[in-house]
């Protein structure tokens, strides 16, 4: 089933949007060669693909808060086993 254009949205800064308002061949919208070009984050309005974007540190922090009491690291020091959690 084909989704309509209303089902899609992009997240980016105003400067990044100015760069993509005049693409001729999709450059800076779908692909880029310059490492300094900001590519848009494409999201769906609902359903799969509509989750808010997260950075890796944000995702890691959320997981550590969700699983505070679960073992995160096991080490053995002086013959004694020690378990660390995120709490």
C-alpha positions in Angstrom: 0.0 0.0 0.0 1.4 3.4 -1.0 1.5 6.0 1.7 0.6 9.6 1.0 2.9 12.6 1.3 1.0 13.7 4.4 2.3 10.6 6.1 5.9 11.8 5.9 7.7 14.6 7.7 11.3 15.8 8.1 13.3 17.1 11.0 16.1 19.5 10.4 17.4 23.0 11.1 16.4 26.1 9.2 19.8 26.3 7.5 19.6 22.7 6.4 16.1 23.3 5.0 17.4 26.3 3.0 20.0 24.0 1.4 17.4 21.5 0.2 14.8 23.8 -1.1 16.4 24.0 -4.5 17.6 20.4 -5.3 17.7 19.5 -9.0 18.8 15.9 -8.8 18.1 15.1 -5.1 21.5 16.3 -4.0 21.5 17.2 -0.3 18.0 15.8 0.0 18.6 12.1 -0.7 22.4 12.0 -1.0 25.5 14.2 -0.4 29.2 14.2 -1.0 30.1 17.0 1.4 30.6 15.8 5.0 29.4 19.2 6.3 25.9 19.0 4.6 23.0 18.4 7.0 20.8 15.6 5.7 17.1 15.6 6.7 15.8 13.0 9.2 12.8 11.5 7.4 9.9 10.4 9.7 6.4 9.0 9.2 3.5 10.8 10.7 2.3 7.7 12.5 3.1 4.0 12.9 6.5 2.4 12.3 9.1 5.1 11.5 7.3 7.8 13.5 9.4 7.5 16.7 11.3 10.6 17.7 15.0 10.6 16.7 17.5 9.8 19.5 21.2 10.1 19.7 23.3 7.1 20.8 23.9 8.6 24.3 20.2 9.4 24.7 19.3 5.8 23.8 22.0 4.4 26.2 20.9 6.6 29.0 17.2 5.4 28.5 18.3 1.8 28.6 20.4 2.3 31.8 17.4 3.9 33.5 15.0 1.1 32.4 17.3 -1.7 33.5 19.0 -0.1 36.6 19.1 -3.3 38.7 20.1 -5.7 36.0 23.8 -6.8 35.8 25.9 -4.5 33.6 29.4 -5.8 34.2 30.9 -8.9 35.9 34.5 -8.9 37.0 36.7 -11.2 39.1 39.1 -9.5 41.5 41.2 -11.5 43.9 39.2 -14.7 43.3 36.0 -12.9 44.2 33.2 -12.2 41.6 31.8 -8.7 41.5 28.7 -7.6 39.7 28.1 -3.9 38.7 24.7 -2.4 37.8 23.7 1.0 36.5 22.2 2.0 39.8 
